[in-house]
Amino acid sequence: MWDYTPKVMEHFLHPRNVGEIADADGVGEVGNITCGDALKLYIKLDPSKTRIVDVKFQTFGCASAIASASALTELILGKPLVEAERVTNQDIAAFLGELPEEKMHCSVMGMEALHAAIANFRGTGDGKVTAGEHAVGVTYDPAGLDRTVCFCFSVSERKIRDVIKANSLTTVDEVTHYCKAGGGCGGCKDEIAKILQAVHGEAAREARSVAAAAAAPLTNLQRIRRIESVLADEVRPALKADGGDLELVDIVGDRVVVRLQGSCAGCPGAHMTLKRWVEARLRERVSPGLVVEEESLS
């Protein structure tokens, strides 16, 4: 018998937002015929196509699968799309108080269904994710990361790497709990161990590179150019995908002043987007002391 939190049991026995949306803007389907888990998520957006105003799900699975799907709908309902797509499987588990480690793959399934539904809305995917696939659809794979590692559950190396990085996994058993790889015959466990070693080696090298870059202070010109680069290459494309945008107005010391445009202008959640995403991204990529502010119209 699994040790479920009261909130898991509440969402299992009384799931929210069950059903389907006939005219959904995006539909995401995740299924694993081998183990019986399946989830279909529907999202409906407002007229500006920037905010989720309705969400429904249908699922076939255990208590954790039902509770995770129900929790996901509660987390994203009413959210701007740009915020909803940043919901992770860890957010789902935290919302429920926690999930048994062996059932964390249910929260991953919810996150993948959300990503698939958003990709379906944007026309970058057909909304269907079979076992082991990456939720955002088919990509060019020069490194061979889409090769199947676990044949029992059809899990690719890319999927294994994704869950390791997203959840800071360190053991083969943890990988199994999060994506089921290695949970069948066990013949792929040695390969999973090698992938774990490779991912952590890459992370260590990246950390050393970041530390070395941080040790070298940026000139004012380098700092300005890096801020412009992050906004142009990472922030603005994501905002544009949901009908919004921003313009860099000025940089004064550690203050980055921007002007919101498109659907972002006047959006009730704009301040949260600036602080929790734009500011956080600039602090991570450029300098931890940066503060992002919206241009004052007074």
Secondary structure as GFF3:
##gff-version 3
##sequence-region A 1 298
A	DSSP	alpha_helix	6	13	.	.	.	ID=ss1
A	DSSP	beta_strand	26	32	.	.	.	ID=ss2
A	DSSP	beta_strand	37	45	.	.	.	ID=ss3
A	DSSP	beta_strand	52	60	.	.	.	ID=ss4
A	DSSP	alpha_helix	63	76	.	.	.	ID=ss5
A	DSSP	alpha_helix	81	84	.	.	.	ID=ss6
A	DSSP	alpha_helix	89	95	.	.	.	ID=ss7
A	DSSP	three_ten_helix	101	103	.	.	.	ID=ss8
A	DSSP	alpha_helix	104	122	.	.	.	ID=ss9
A	DSSP	beta_strand	128	129	.	.	.	ID=ss10
A	DSSP	beta_strand	148	150	.	.	.	ID=ss11
A	DSSP	beta_strand	155	156	.	.	.	ID=ss12
A	DSSP	alpha_helix	157	167	.	.	.	ID=ss13
A	DSSP	alpha_helix	172	179	.	.	.	ID=ss14
A	DSSP	alpha_helix	189	215	.	.	.	ID=ss15
A	DSSP	alpha_helix	220	230	.	.	.	ID=ss16
A	DSSP	pi_helix	231	235	.	.	.	ID=ss17
A	DSSP	alpha_helix	236	241	.	.	.	ID=ss18
A	DSSP	beta_strand	244	252	.	.	.	ID=ss19
A	DSSP	beta_strand	255	262	.	.	.	ID=ss20
A	DSSP	alpha_helix	270	273	.	.	.	ID=ss21
A	DSSP	pi_helix	274	279	.	.	.	ID=ss22
A	DSSP	alpha_helix	280	285	.	.	.	ID=ss23
A	DSSP	beta_strand	291	294	.	.	.	ID=ss24
###
